[in-house]
Every structure is written in structure tokens, then in C-alpha cells.
């Protein structure tokens, strides 16, 4: 996995511009905002799920702590 993402550290401004132009040619100017909205929704859903799991873990720890105090 690390070796797959290793090439990202060597990208400069020219490479990003070239990638942007290829994406623009493939999807067109009208589809890019739609793609970005979808990406934003996906990131938001991921963060909500992550926060939900963290809250459940914290609640479980609190419950376990209360049980140990009650004994």
C-alpha cells in the first residue's frame, strides 16, 4: 500500500495541472461540481460513521467504569 502511494510525494504543480486537465477532458466541466458534491457527501458520511463508532466506544468505556465502581 505504501509503495502504491509513494509516487504522490513527487508530484509538483505541473503534474497536478496535467491531472486536472485530463479529468476535465474526461468528465467535462458540467460533471466536476457533481463529482465534488458526491465526494463531499462521502467524506461527510465517513466522518459521521467514524464519530459514531468513537462515541459508542466512549460510552462502552463509561459503562464498564460505572460497573466496576458499583461492585
C-alpha positions in Angstrom: 0.0 0.0 0.0 2.8 2.4 0.9 4.7 1.7 -2.3 1.5 2.4 -4.3 1.0 5.9 -2.7 4.7 6.7 -2.7 4.5 8.4 -6.1 2.2 11.1 -4.7 5.1 12.7 -2.8 6.9 13.6 -6.0 4.0 15.4 -7.7 4.6 19.1 -8.4 2.4 21.9 -9.8 2.8 20.8 -13.4 1.7 17.2 -12.7 -1.4 18.4 -10.8 -2.3 20.7 -13.6 -1.9 17.9 -16.1 -4.1 15.5 -13.9 -6.7 18.3 -13.6 -6.8 18.8 -17.4 -7.2 15.0 -18.0 -10.1 14.9 -15.5 -11.7 17.9 -17.1 -11.4 16.3 -20.6 -12.8 13.0 -19.3 -15.8 14.3 -17.3 -16.4 17.7 -18.8 -16.9 21.0 -16.9 -20.6 20.2 -16.0 -19.8 17.0 -14.2 -17.0 18.2 -12.0 -19.2 20.0 -9.5 -21.4 16.9 -9.3 -18.4 14.7 -8.6 -17.1 17.1 -5.9 -20.5 17.1 -4.2 -20.5 13.3 -4.2 -17.0 13.3 -2.8 -18.0 15.8 -0.1 -21.1 13.6 0.8 -18.9 10.6 1.0 -16.3 12.3 3.3 -19.1 13.6 5.5 -20.7 10.1 5.8 -17.3 8.6 6.6 -16.7 11.2 9.3 -20.2 10.7 10.8 -19.6 6.9 10.9 -16.2 7.4 12.5 -17.6 9.8 15.1 -20.5 7.3 15.8 -18.0 4.5 16.4 -15.9 6.7 18.7 -19.0 7.7 20.7 -20.0 4.0 21.1 -16.5 3.1 22.3 -16.5 6.0 24.8 -20.0 5.0 26.1 -18.9 1.4 26.5 -15.9 2.6 28.5 -18.1 4.7 30.7 -20.5 1.9 31.3 -17.6 -0.5 32.2 -16.2 2.1 34.5 -19.6 2.5 36.2 -20.0 -1.2 36.6 -16.5 -1.5 38.2 -17.3 1.3 40.6 -20.7 -0.2 41.6 -19.1 -3.5 42.6 
